[in-house]
Amino acid sequence: MGHELHIVDAFTGHPFRGNTAAVCILNGPADPGWMQQVAAELRYSETAFLHPGTVGAWNLRWFTPAQEVDLCGHATLASAYVLFATGREKAGLQVSFETRSGKLTARKEGDLIFLDFPADPVRETGPVPGLDRALGATPVFVGRNKSDIFAELATASDVCDLEPDMAALAKLSARGIIVTAVSDMPDFDFVSRFFAPSLGVPEDPVTGSSHCSLGPYWGNKLNKTELSGFQCSIRGGSVRVKTAGDRVILGGHAVQVFSGQLLV
């Protein structure tokens, strides 16, 4: 018997934009090696695996094509979308996930899904050896969160036109590299991109987890608690962010593009 498999474009209201995630629904725990093989076969930036957990919660794990990760925003949004779309959960009620990053929750309001994630503040570090050469640009600010290098560039076009050296980025000691600038578009407060070649994801189209740092960073700089970010990858996508102490609320749309069975 196969496993239910859904393909969802997250943080977008349009198919073939935003960030694609596979969502595989299991009856119970599965072998991590098998899950990694599935993620490597599908080759999306993340594949999410769901199964019923403790009463009222779902167990959720995320795998890139290369390894399991501790947190993924767009695959969590995609997972919540599938649970609502298939009637496993009801709109207006909170969905709970048990993850490697602790308890995460989601709720659906209208056509938006909101995720409650832990904030991941950025601390200033100063220059990172090799970063400027790898990016092909000189940041005006460099810092780190728990897992990533964080670089602010001078202008939005510097971020959106960036053509980094992926091999050089992969040599940096970090899960990924967040690059950002204040937005030059009236509907958005900031722009960003996210590169994680060491995880088998050269560029992630729209990254929910990076907004756990982008929200607090730009909230402090712009003196705002509610912001809107645009990730200017080729596919592009938008994330609403509300800062709330040590938590951030991430909001976005999602579109399902495929539903079927994983036969192996």
PyMOL commands that set and color helices and strands:
alter all, ss='L'
color gray80, all
select helices_A, chain A and resi 32-42+73-85+131-135+156-160+166-170+197-199+211-222
alter helices_A, ss='H'
color red, helices_A
select strands_A, chain A and resi 3-10+19-25+46-52+57-63+68-69+95-99+102-109+112-118+123-124+141-144+149-152+177-182+190-196+201-204+226-231+237-244+247-252+254-262
alter strands_A, ss='S'
color yellow, strands_A
deselect
rebuild
show_as cartoon
